[in-house]
Amino acid sequence: MCSAAPGGADPVRDGAILRLGFHPPEVRVPGFEIIDLATLHERRRRRGRRPDLVHRVDFHTLTLITEGSGEHAIDFVTYPCRPGTLLWVRPGQVQRFVRPGTTNGTHLLFTPAFPPHNSSADRLVNEWYGPGCWQLSAGPQYAVLSTLLGQLRAEYDRPQTVSAEILQLLLATVLLQIDRLPHPEGSGDPHAGGEVYARFRAELERGFATTRRAADYAQRLGYTVKTLTRACTAATGQPVKHIIDGRVALEAQRLLAHTHEPVATIARRLGFPEPTNFGKFFTRHAGVTPGAFRLAHQGR
């Protein structure tokens, strides 16, 4: 179960979706905090926040569940949480505690700028996409990550001066260990697309609301559409146009489900001058009209 604002500052709105920044009540190391999940829940209770609050965060959270059970939703996928569940929520993703239940565990929060930039872990942090959940049970992979998180916690809780460098290097090791985990079924393998796919996904995140043309992304990156398609197919099994439209459809779903903006406003935000064209696009990808999708999700 991941995350909410560490505390302190008031949340801000991102197109009417609540966005929570990184403002821990005690700054031991800028850009980093590691706490118990139970502590996070207590902070939420003290601030009077609903347990099922829908929100985005401006930072990364990693949570390793060690006891209890519950559920957490990340971008319309609800994950069961039990001992051995590992969750990674990335900046900008929309999430909520569907059923906090009795879960507890280690909850790690860090800004994108915190990991060391001279390591391969920096690439993992800069990718907005990727698996959100692994069910590790109590196997050796769980033991490795639990040990590393324990070392992070021990350094962070030192009564003397805390070493940011040690925390950065331990965090990089955690991220690289996670990168070794088998990708959950259906999530593809982003590394199979190489640098081409990584650069394309970064450019797509910047430009999905302004263009849906594969040729525009190819021109911006200096590739051919064929090269982009080859990289996307290797990474996801899907062509480049499908990836582009999927990103636009995801943002449309977020805004329809979690805001009260008119459909026409959402259409314009996502680059559709005519709401009718947006309606056709959304229905083709979601299988229902924008209005029906909103009704189904906001009526819960």
Salt bridges, closest charged atoms under 4 A:
ASP10 OD1 - ARG47 NH2 3.94
ASP14 OD2 - ARG19 NH2 2.92
ASP14 OD2 - ARG56 NE 3.16
GLU33 OE2 - ARG43 NH2 2.76
ASP36 OD1 - ARG153 NH1 3.07
GLU42 OE1 - ARG45 NH2 2.98
ASP52 OD2 - ARG50 NH2 2.85
ASP58 OD1 - ARG19 NH1 2.35
ASP75 OD2 - ARG254 NH2 2.61
ASP122 OD1 - HIS117 ND1 2.98
GLU127 OE2 - ARG123 NH1 3.42
GLU155 OE2 - ARG158 NE 3.78
ASP157 OD2 - ARG153 NE 2.83
ASP179 OD2 - ARG123 NH2 3.62
ASP179 OD1 - HIS191 NE2 2.63
ASP189 OD1 - HIS183 NE2 3.61
GLU203 OE1 - ARG206 NH2 2.80
GLU203 OE2 - ARG220 NH1 3.37
GLU205 OE1 - ARG247 NE 2.78
ASP216 OD1 - ARG213 NH1 2.56
ASP245 OD1 - LYS241 NZ 3.15
ASP245 OD2 - HIS285 NE2 3.64
GLU251 OE2 - ARG56 NH2 2.82
GLU251 OE1 - ARG247 NH1 3.02
GLU251 OE1 - ARG254 NH1 2.83
GLU261 OE2 - ARG269 NH1 3.14
